[in-house]
């Protein structure tokens, strides 16, 4: 193939990719998480949008105007969503509080949690998908490292639950009310962090059911794809409201866990729309694709805060879990 024909072929390929990516973004914007296809497309958007920015640069340099026009929308979304991760951030000062969140995975044992605690020594450890056996083991194994432990209620159908383990005293534990049907139960745990009341929520939003039909009765408590999408949004709104209420009362707030959503899915936008800061968006330097085998498929595990100052964040080792833990160093307000 001669050079002009090869260039024309590359230009046409860039245009087709840009058109397909733009149509996918339009479908996500219109349909949200209500279909299995748009939910999955939004969840793994990092990977299929990643080529858009360099391709646009090449198209402009080579004056492939039609291809460049098709690439503008996906390139802008990719650059605005993940571009800030490329900017250098001044090193943060000493941390007052280290928080970690980890979906330990139902029935996967406790080795990953123990390794996380031993390697990184988080002050507050938020866990998800703990079975009764894992709860019993961790209650013994981490009793010295975390003298204050709150294991949340088990989901009757999933048979797992969340937990907050802390070096700081637990002053109150309150069940979260107002969650939608199909949501996992949760507790709000109040800590005394160096004299500052701090409300902590270990959250696990409704799991998707990509291969389910109807209401997925007997398989997924949150129902099929569209129903579980609505449950996740309602859960996110309830947690955001609760965080705003606690912040208005003077508490510092930490909301962390597995939200089964990434940047282009709606729940994360709901959670950050009422004063919660996404630590990854503030000081993260890598994509933190926490779900699936390395390097990861999607970022679904987050640390969100209100009133605390984000300093740095990073991923820990995945261990036996299907998720990798996320750690965040935070400073108390001065």
N, C-alpha and C positions, 0 to 999 in steps of 0.2 A: 504494500500500500504506500503511495507517495505521501509526502509530508502534508500538503494541503488537505488531502482527503482524511488523513489521520487527525489533523486539527479540527476539521469539520465534524468528525465522529466524536471527538472529545467534547466539543462544544454542544453537540446534540445531547450527549449523555448527561452533561452538567445541567442542561435545561430540563431534561426529563426528571432527573433527581430533584431539582428545585421545585418543579411543578408538583411532583408527588409529595414532597415534604410540606409544601404550602397547603395542599388539599388535606393532608393529615392534620395539620394545625387547625384548619378550618373545621374539620370534623370534631376535633377535641373541644374547640371553642363552642360549637353548637350543641353537641351531644354530651359533653362532659364525660362522667364515668358511667353513664347509664347503659352502655353496651359493653360487652366483653372486649370488643375490638378497640374502642376508643379508650377504655380504661387501661388496657395493656399498652397501647401506643403512647399514652401520656406517661405511664409508669417508667418506660424504658427510653424516654425521649433523649436522654443524654447521648445514647449511642447512635441513633439515626439522625440527630441534628448535628453531631460533632463535625461531619465533613463540610457543613455549609459555609463556615467562615473561611477556611482556606480555599475552597472552591470559588467563592465570590471574589476573593483577592486575585486568583488566577484568571477568572473570567474578565475582570476589569482590566487587568494588565494586558490581556491578549485581545481586548475589545470584542469579547463575545457578548454583545449587548443583550441579545435575547436570553441567553442563559443567565447573565447577570441579573436581569430583571426578575427571572423566576426564583433566583437564590436570595433575594433581598429579605423577604419575610423570615425564612428559616434562619438565615444568618443573624438577623437582628435578635430573634428570640434566643438563639444559642449564646450570642455574645452578652446579652443583658442578663441571662440566667446564670451562666457559668463563667463569663468573662471576669467578674470581680475576683474569682479565685486565683487569677494570675497576677494580681497586683501585690507588691510587697507590703507587708504590715509591720510596723514597728514592734519589736518584741514587747510583750506585755510584762507588767511588773509581777511581783510575788502574788501568788494566789491565796485567797482566804478560804476558798472552798473548791474542792474537786468533786465533780459529779460524774457518774457513769451510768449509762443505760444499756441494758443487754437483754435481748430476747434469747433466753437460754434454750429454747426449743423444747416443746412438750416431750418428756421422757428421755432427753438426751443426757441425763446425768448432771453432775455438779462440777466436773473437772474444769469446764470453761469458766465458770463463775469463780472458782477457787484460784485459777491462774490469773484472772483479771484482778482480783483483790490482792494477790501476792505481788504482782508485777507493778501495778499502778497505784495501789493504796488510795482508792477514792474515799472521800469522807462520807459521801452519800451514794448508795448503790441502788438503782431502780431496776427491777427485774420483771420479766414477763414470761408467760407460759410455764409457770412452775406447777408441776403435778404434786399431789400430796406426798409422794415419796421424796421428790426433790426438796420440798419444804422441810420435811423432817430431817433430811441430811444436812441442809444448810443451817437449820436452827442449831444443830450441834457443832458443825464444822466452823462456823463463823461467829460463834458466841463470844469469843474473846476479842476478835477484830472489830465486831459491830455489836456493842452491848445493847443497842436499841434496835429492835426488829419489829416490823409490822407486816404480817402476811395477810394480804387482802382476801376477800371472799372468793371461793371457787365458782367458776361458771358451771352451772348444773349439767350442761350438755357437753361443753368442751372438757370439763374436768381439769381445768388448770386455772391459775390466777396470777396476780401481780404481787409485788413485794417492795418495801422500802427498808433498806438496812442502813443504819446511820451510826456515826461516832458521836453525834450530837443528840441530846435528849429529845425523845418524843413527848410532846406535851398534850397532844390530842389526836384522836383518830375518828373521823366522821365518814359514814357511808355517803357516796355521791348519789344524790337523788335527781330525778328529772331526766335520766337517760332514756333513749328510745327503746322500744321493744327490739330484742335481738342483740342489744349491746352487752358487752361483758360488764359485770359489776366492778366497781372500783371504790377505793377509799381515798379520802383526802387526809394526808398525814401532816400534822403541824410539828415543826421542830423549833428548838431554841438554838440558833446558830450564833454563838458569842453574844447572847443577849438580844438578838434580832429575831422576832417571830418570822418563820419561813414556812409557807405552805407548799407541800410537795405532792405532785400527782404522778404516779406511775401508770401510764395509759397504754392500752392496746385496742386500737380501733377495729371495727368489724373486719373480719377477713373477707377477701373477695371470693367469689365462687364462679370462676370463669367457665367451668364446664357444666354448671348446674342449669337445670330447667325449672321454670315455675318458682315456687317459694323455697325450693331445696329442702323441703321438710325432712327431718331426720339426718341431714348432712351438715348444713350450715345454719346456725341459729339466726343469722342475719338475713337469710334468704338468698335468692339468686342475684345475678350481677346488678341489675338496676335497683333492687331493694337494698342490697348491702351498701350500694353507693349512697343512697339516701340516709341509711343508718350512720355511715361514717361522717357525713356532713352534719347530721344532728348531734352526734357525739362531739365532734369538733366544736360546734357552736356552744354546747353545754359546758365543755371544759374551758373554752375561751371566756364565757360569761362568768364562770366560777373564779377563774384567775383574775378577771377584772374586778370582781367584788372583793376578793382578798387583797388585791393591791390597793383598792380604795380604802380598805380598813387599816392599811399601813404595813401589811405583810410583804416580805420578799416572796417571790413565786418561782417555782421550778416545775415545769410540765415536760416530761420526757418519756419516751417509749417508742413503740412500734405503731406508726400511724397508717401503715399499709397504703401509703400515698407518697408521691414525690412532688417535685416542684410544679409540674403542670396539672396535677390533680387538685381538686378544689379544697379538700380538708386542710392542707397546709396553709393555704391563703386565708381560710377562715380563722385558724388558730393565731396567725400573725396579724390579723386585722383589728385586734382590740388591745394592743399594747404589749403582746408577747414578742420578744426578740428571738429570732432564729440564730443561735450561736454560730452555726456553720456559715450563714450568710454574712455575719458580722466579721468573723476572724478566721474562717476556714480557708485552707490553702489547697485542698484536694476535693475531688467530687464526693467522697464518702459514700460510695456505692455499697451499702451495707447488706443488701439482700442477695443471696445466691452465691455460687462458687466464685472465688476470686478471678478477676478483679471486681466482681460484683455486677449485678444487673441493674439495680435501682437503689436510690437512697430512700429508705422508708423509716429509718431509726433516727430520731431527732432529739436535741436538747433545746428547749425554749425557756426563756427566763424573763422576769419582769423585776426591775429594781436592782438587779445584780449587774455587774460590769463584765462582759465577756473578754477574756484575755487570749485564750487559745483553745483549739479543739483538734482531736485526732481520733483515728480508728485504732482499736485494739485488735488482738488476734482473734480470729473467728472461733477457734477451738472446735468442739463437736457440734456446735450450733449451725443452723442455716443462716444466721445473721452474724455480723461482726459488731462488737460493742462500740459505743461512741463515748468519748470522754471529753469533758470541758473543764477548764480552769476558769474560775470566776473570782471577782473581787467584790467585797462588800462596799456599798456606797459610803463615801466619806462625808 
